[in-house]
């Protein structure tokens, strides 16, 4: 009588155990990042949320607040500073459009026409990051000064009135935002353009499309992921920026970031500052979601 061979584990039996090991390994690899996000993002967000519904304490001392779940802080923040909200989004949208208008030709040049100079041009794009953000912004006060060559040249060719001052104006603020965030637009655009198959562009020319038509019908649609990423990387930080408005503007160019900074560190009105921060985040989230869905690149979010 033949002996019955003992059962041996099959591949099907090993598969669940292998998947379990892979899952545990993935969780261990994710753990440092999850802890980082929890400590430095989730906890501060909930702390800020709790602060936004507080009211001054009974003693009235500066910096003393108690939790009363006062949701009216949000309405007061919006009604009192709606002008700064509108101005912030107007400046940031205008700067984003200018960055796209300047950055797309530059990224196109680097991706398709730079040749051996490509790496040098990429280094020049990111070179401003080697200098302090504040120092770069302060430099624009000298560049746009009334006796500087930029303003003098514009007055000489009669593009601006002779008595016009560019410093401490909306023009200076938007120029500073555009300059400081331009690399955030150029790099995603270059990355997207560089991945386009040149044969597709050649095919557009073979089908009797001129340069502008090929750019509009072929190149630009294929680079839309870079356009969306670049505009988001420019618009989001520009909306909350306060350095450019503080150093290049005046009291009539105050952005919502300046109000938040003032309420936190000067007025010591933490609930209003926290409420303003949450309102700004909510508006940006809604605008970004609508923009990404309208652009047809939902996979980016």
C-alpha positions as CSV (number, residue, x, y, z in Angstrom):
1,X,0.0,0.0,0.0
2,X,1.5,3.3,-1.1
3,X,2.4,5.8,1.6
4,X,0.5,9.1,1.5
5,X,2.9,12.0,1.0
6,X,2.6,14.8,3.6
7,X,0.9,18.0,2.5
8,X,3.3,20.7,1.4
9,X,2.4,24.4,1.3
10,X,1.5,25.6,-2.1
11,X,2.1,28.9,-3.7
12,X,-1.6,29.7,-3.0
13,X,-0.9,29.2,0.8
14,X,2.2,31.4,0.7
15,X,0.5,34.2,-1.2
16,X,-1.5,35.7,1.8
17,X,1.6,35.5,4.1
18,X,3.7,37.2,1.4
19,X,1.1,40.0,1.1
20,X,1.0,40.4,4.8
21,X,4.8,40.8,5.0
22,X,4.6,43.4,2.2
23,X,1.9,45.3,4.0
24,X,3.8,45.3,7.2
25,X,6.9,46.5,5.4
26,X,5.0,49.3,3.7
27,X,3.5,50.4,7.0
28,X,6.9,50.5,8.6
29,X,8.3,52.6,5.7
30,X,5.3,55.0,5.9
31,X,5.5,55.3,9.7
32,X,8.1,58.1,9.9
33,X,6.2,60.2,7.3
34,X,2.9,59.6,9.1
35,X,4.4,60.6,12.4
36,X,5.9,63.7,10.9
37,X,2.6,64.7,9.3
38,X,0.7,64.0,12.5
39,X,3.0,66.0,14.7
40,X,3.8,68.9,12.5
41,X,0.5,69.1,10.4
42,X,-2.5,67.4,12.0
43,X,-1.8,68.6,15.6
44,X,-1.1,72.2,14.6
45,X,-4.2,72.3,12.4
46,X,-6.5,71.1,15.2
47,X,-4.7,73.5,17.6
48,X,-5.3,76.4,15.2
49,X,-9.0,75.3,14.8
50,X,-9.5,75.3,18.6
51,X,-7.8,78.8,18.8
52,X,-10.1,80.2,16.1
53,X,-13.2,79.7,18.3
54,X,-11.8,81.3,21.5
55,X,-12.6,84.6,23.1
56,X,-10.7,86.9,25.4
57,X,-10.4,85.7,29.0
58,X,-12.3,87.4,31.9
59,X,-9.1,89.2,33.1
60,X,-8.7,90.9,29.7
61,X,-4.9,90.4,29.7
62,X,-3.2,90.3,26.3
63,X,-2.8,86.8,25.1
64,X,-5.3,85.3,27.5
65,X,-8.2,83.5,25.7
66,X,-10.7,80.8,26.8
67,X,-12.5,78.3,24.7
68,X,-16.1,79.4,24.1
69,X,-16.7,77.9,20.6
70,X,-17.4,81.4,19.3
71,X,-18.0,80.7,15.6
72,X,-18.8,84.3,15.0
73,X,-15.0,84.9,14.8
74,X,-15.2,83.6,11.3
75,X,-17.9,86.0,10.1
76,X,-16.1,88.9,11.8
77,X,-12.9,88.0,10.2
78,X,-14.5,87.9,6.7
79,X,-16.5,91.0,7.1
80,X,-13.7,93.1,8.6
81,X,-11.0,92.0,6.1
82,X,-12.9,91.2,2.9
83,X,-10.9,94.0,1.1
84,X,-7.6,92.3,2.0
85,X,-8.9,89.0,0.9
86,X,-10.0,90.4,-2.5
87,X,-6.7,92.2,-2.9
88,X,-4.7,89.1,-2.0
89,X,-6.4,86.9,-4.6
90,X,-6.2,89.6,-7.2
91,X,-2.5,90.1,-6.8
92,X,-1.8,86.4,-6.7
93,X,-3.9,85.6,-9.8
94,X,-2.2,88.5,-11.7
95,X,1.2,87.3,-10.6
96,X,0.4,83.8,-11.6
97,X,-0.7,84.9,-15.1
98,X,2.5,86.9,-15.5
99,X,4.6,84.0,-14.3
100,X,2.9,81.8,-16.9
101,X,3.4,84.3,-19.7
102,X,7.1,84.7,-18.8
103,X,7.8,81.1,-17.7
104,X,6.3,79.2,-20.6
105,X,8.5,80.7,-23.4
106,X,11.5,80.3,-21.1
107,X,10.7,76.6,-20.3
108,X,10.0,76.0,-24.0
109,X,13.4,77.4,-24.9
110,X,15.2,75.3,-22.3
111,X,13.4,72.1,-23.3
112,X,13.6,72.4,-27.1
113,X,16.1,75.0,-28.1
114,X,18.8,75.3,-25.4
115,X,21.0,72.4,-26.6
116,X,24.2,72.2,-24.5
117,X,23.2,75.3,-22.5
118,X,20.2,73.5,-21.0
119,X,21.9,72.7,-17.7
120,X,23.3,76.2,-17.4
121,X,19.9,77.8,-17.9
122,X,18.3,75.5,-15.4
123,X,20.9,76.5,-12.9
124,X,20.2,80.1,-13.6
125,X,16.5,79.5,-13.0
126,X,17.1,78.2,-9.5
127,X,20.0,80.4,-8.7
128,X,17.8,83.0,-6.9
129,X,17.1,80.4,-4.3
130,X,20.7,80.6,-3.2
131,X,19.9,84.1,-1.8
132,X,17.6,85.0,1.0
133,X,14.0,85.6,0.0
134,X,14.0,88.8,2.0
135,X,17.2,90.1,0.4
136,X,15.9,89.4,-3.1
137,X,12.7,91.3,-2.3
138,X,14.6,94.2,-0.8
139,X,16.7,94.4,-4.0
140,X,13.5,95.2,-5.9
141,X,13.1,98.4,-3.9
142,X,16.4,99.6,-5.4
143,X,15.5,98.3,-8.9
144,X,12.1,100.1,-8.9
145,X,13.3,103.3,-7.2
146,X,12.5,106.6,-8.9
147,X,16.1,107.2,-9.9
148,X,16.7,103.6,-11.0
149,X,17.3,102.7,-14.7
150,X,14.0,100.8,-15.0
151,X,11.7,103.6,-14.0
152,X,13.8,106.2,-15.8
153,X,13.7,104.1,-19.0
154,X,9.9,103.7,-18.7
155,X,9.5,107.4,-18.2
156,X,11.8,108.2,-21.1
157,X,9.7,106.2,-23.5
158,X,6.5,107.6,-22.0
159,X,5.1,104.3,-20.8
160,X,4.4,105.8,-17.4
161,X,3.8,109.4,-16.3
162,X,6.8,111.5,-15.3
163,X,5.4,112.0,-11.7
164,X,4.5,108.4,-11.1
165,X,6.3,106.5,-8.3
166,X,6.6,102.7,-8.7
167,X,7.9,101.9,-5.3
168,X,5.4,101.4,-2.5
169,X,2.7,100.6,-5.1
170,X,0.7,97.6,-6.3
171,X,3.0,97.4,-9.3
172,X,6.0,96.8,-7.1
173,X,4.1,94.2,-5.0
174,X,3.0,92.2,-8.1
175,X,6.5,92.5,-9.6
176,X,8.0,91.2,-6.4
177,X,5.6,88.3,-6.2
178,X,6.1,87.4,-9.9
179,X,9.9,87.5,-9.6
180,X,10.0,85.5,-6.4
181,X,7.7,82.7,-7.5
182,X,8.8,82.5,-11.2
183,X,11.0,79.4,-10.7
184,X,8.0,77.6,-9.2
185,X,6.3,78.0,-12.6
186,X,9.3,77.4,-14.9
187,X,10.5,74.1,-13.4
188,X,7.1,72.2,-13.7
189,X,6.6,73.6,-17.2
190,X,10.1,72.4,-18.2
191,X,9.6,69.0,-16.7
192,X,6.3,68.6,-18.6
193,X,7.6,70.0,-21.9
194,X,10.8,67.9,-21.7
195,X,8.7,64.7,-21.7
196,X,6.9,65.5,-24.9
197,X,7.9,63.3,-27.8
198,X,9.4,65.6,-30.4
199,X,7.9,63.4,-33.2
200,X,4.5,64.6,-32.2
201,X,5.5,68.2,-32.8
202,X,7.1,67.2,-36.1
203,X,3.9,65.4,-37.1
204,X,2.0,68.6,-36.4
205,X,4.3,70.4,-38.8
206,X,4.0,67.7,-41.4
207,X,0.2,68.1,-41.3
208,X,0.7,71.7,-42.5
209,X,0.4,73.4,-39.1
210,X,2.5,76.5,-38.6
211,X,4.5,77.1,-35.5
212,X,1.7,78.9,-33.6
213,X,-0.9,76.3,-34.6
214,X,1.3,73.4,-33.5
215,X,2.0,75.2,-30.2
216,X,-1.7,75.8,-29.6
217,X,-3.0,72.4,-30.8
218,X,-0.2,70.0,-29.8
219,X,2.4,71.4,-27.5
220,X,0.3,73.3,-25.0
221,X,-2.3,70.6,-24.5
222,X,0.4,68.0,-23.9
223,X,2.0,70.3,-21.3
224,X,-1.2,71.0,-19.4
225,X,0.0,68.9,-16.3
226,X,3.0,71.2,-16.1
227,X,0.8,74.3,-16.5
228,X,-1.6,73.2,-13.8
229,X,1.2,72.2,-11.4
230,X,3.1,75.5,-12.1
231,X,0.1,77.7,-11.6
232,X,-0.8,75.9,-8.3
233,X,2.7,76.2,-7.0
234,X,2.7,79.9,-7.8
235,X,-0.9,80.8,-6.8
236,X,-1.1,79.0,-3.4
237,X,2.0,80.5,-1.7
238,X,1.4,83.9,-3.4
239,X,-2.1,84.1,-1.9
240,X,-0.7,83.9,1.7
241,X,2.5,85.9,1.0
242,X,3.1,88.9,3.2
243,X,6.8,89.7,2.6
244,X,6.4,91.4,-0.8
245,X,3.4,93.5,0.4
246,X,5.3,94.5,3.5
247,X,8.6,95.4,1.9
248,X,7.4,96.7,-1.5
249,X,3.9,98.1,-0.8
250,X,2.2,100.5,1.5
251,X,-0.9,100.6,3.7
252,X,-3.1,100.5,0.6
253,X,-1.5,97.2,-0.7
254,X,-1.9,95.2,2.5
255,X,-2.7,91.5,1.8
256,X,-4.4,89.0,4.0
257,X,-1.0,87.5,5.0
258,X,0.0,90.9,6.5
259,X,-3.2,90.9,8.5
260,X,-2.6,87.4,9.9
261,X,1.0,88.3,10.7
262,X,-0.1,91.5,12.5
263,X,-2.8,89.8,14.5
264,X,-0.5,87.0,15.6
265,X,2.6,88.9,16.5
266,X,1.6,92.6,17.1
267,X,-2.0,92.8,18.2
268,X,-1.9,89.3,19.9
269,X,-5.4,88.5,18.7
270,X,-4.9,84.8,18.2
271,X,-8.6,83.8,17.5
272,X,-9.0,86.3,14.7
273,X,-5.6,85.4,13.2
274,X,-6.5,81.7,13.3
275,X,-10.0,82.3,11.8
276,X,-8.4,84.3,9.0
277,X,-6.0,81.5,8.4
278,X,-8.7,78.9,8.1
279,X,-10.9,81.1,5.9
280,X,-7.9,81.6,3.6
281,X,-7.2,77.8,3.5
282,X,-10.8,77.1,2.7
283,X,-11.0,79.6,-0.1
284,X,-7.8,78.3,-1.6
285,X,-9.0,74.7,-1.4
286,X,-12.3,75.5,-3.2
287,X,-10.5,77.6,-5.9
288,X,-7.9,74.9,-6.5
289,X,-10.5,72.1,-6.7
290,X,-12.6,74.0,-9.2
291,X,-9.5,75.0,-11.3
292,X,-8.1,71.5,-11.4
293,X,-11.5,70.0,-12.4
294,X,-12.0,72.7,-15.0
295,X,-8.5,72.0,-16.4
296,X,-9.3,68.3,-16.8
297,X,-6.4,67.1,-14.7
298,X,-8.1,65.7,-11.6
299,X,-5.3,63.1,-11.2
300,X,-3.1,65.9,-9.9
301,X,-5.1,66.3,-6.7
